[in-house]
Amino acid sequence: MVLTMKKPDEASAQAYVRTTEAHAIDLDGIVTVTARAIEIFGTREKAIRWLRTPLPSLSDRTPLSMLNTADGIEHIEEVLGRIERGVW
């Protein structure tokens, strides 16, 4: 039996690039939010605990669960800003 691999067509290759770029944006947002949380909470452990804790202000969702979209990332950045300013 001989296995052959089909070369991806240009549309498939472009779709892969778009998907990869979308994930890169999400990763950048996650890194930014995590770094900001560490800055605000003082330690990595406290920041991770906060990111994993369901919050009433997020309808009992965790901040971490919201980092899969640009809107979610923006919302968590706003929440962190309010915490930093003491408006929580």
C-alpha positions in Angstrom: 0.0 0.0 0.0 1.3 3.4 -0.9 0.2 6.5 0.9 0.3 9.8 -1.0 -0.3 13.2 0.4 -2.3 15.7 -1.5 -0.8 19.2 -1.8 -3.1 21.7 -0.2 -4.7 24.1 -2.7 -4.2 27.9 -2.3 -7.6 28.4 -0.7 -6.9 25.8 2.0 -3.5 27.3 2.6 -5.0 30.8 3.0 -7.7 29.5 5.4 -4.9 27.9 7.5 -3.1 31.2 7.6 -6.2 33.1 8.7 -7.0 30.5 11.3 -3.4 30.6 12.6 -3.5 34.4 12.7 -6.8 34.4 14.6 -5.3 32.1 17.3 -2.2 34.2 17.5 -4.4 37.2 18.3 -6.2 35.2 21.0 -2.8 34.1 22.5 -1.6 37.7 22.6 -4.7 38.7 24.4 -4.4 35.9 26.9 -0.8 36.8 27.6 -1.6 40.5 28.0 -4.5 39.8 30.4 -2.4 37.3 32.4 0.5 39.8 32.7 -1.9 42.5 33.7 -3.5 40.3 36.3 -0.1 39.5 37.8 0.7 43.2 37.9 -2.5 44.0 39.7 -2.7 41.0 42.1 1.1 41.0 42.8 1.9 37.4 42.2 1.4 34.8 39.5 -0.4 32.5 41.9 -2.9 35.1 43.0 -3.5 36.1 39.3 -4.1 32.5 38.2 -6.4 32.0 41.2 -8.4 35.0 40.1 -8.5 34.0 36.5 -9.9 30.5 37.6 -12.5 31.8 40.0 -16.1 32.2 38.9 -17.2 35.8 39.5 -20.8 37.0 40.1 -20.1 40.0 38.0 -19.4 37.7 35.0 -22.6 35.6 35.6 -20.5 33.1 37.6 -18.1 32.5 34.7 -14.4 32.6 35.2 -12.3 35.3 33.6 -10.3 32.6 32.0 -13.3 31.2 30.2 -13.9 34.5 28.6 -10.5 34.8 27.0 -11.4 32.9 23.8 -12.8 36.0 22.0 -11.7 39.5 21.4 -14.8 40.8 23.2 -14.1 38.6 26.2 -10.5 39.7 26.4 -11.6 43.4 26.2 -14.2 42.8 29.0 -11.7 41.2 31.3 -9.2 44.0 30.7 -12.0 46.4 31.7 -12.7 44.4 34.9 -9.0 44.4 35.7 -8.9 48.2 35.2 -11.8 48.6 37.6 -10.1 46.4 40.2 -6.9 48.5 39.9 -8.9 51.7 40.4 -10.8 50.2 43.4 -14.1 50.3 41.5 -15.1 46.7 42.0 
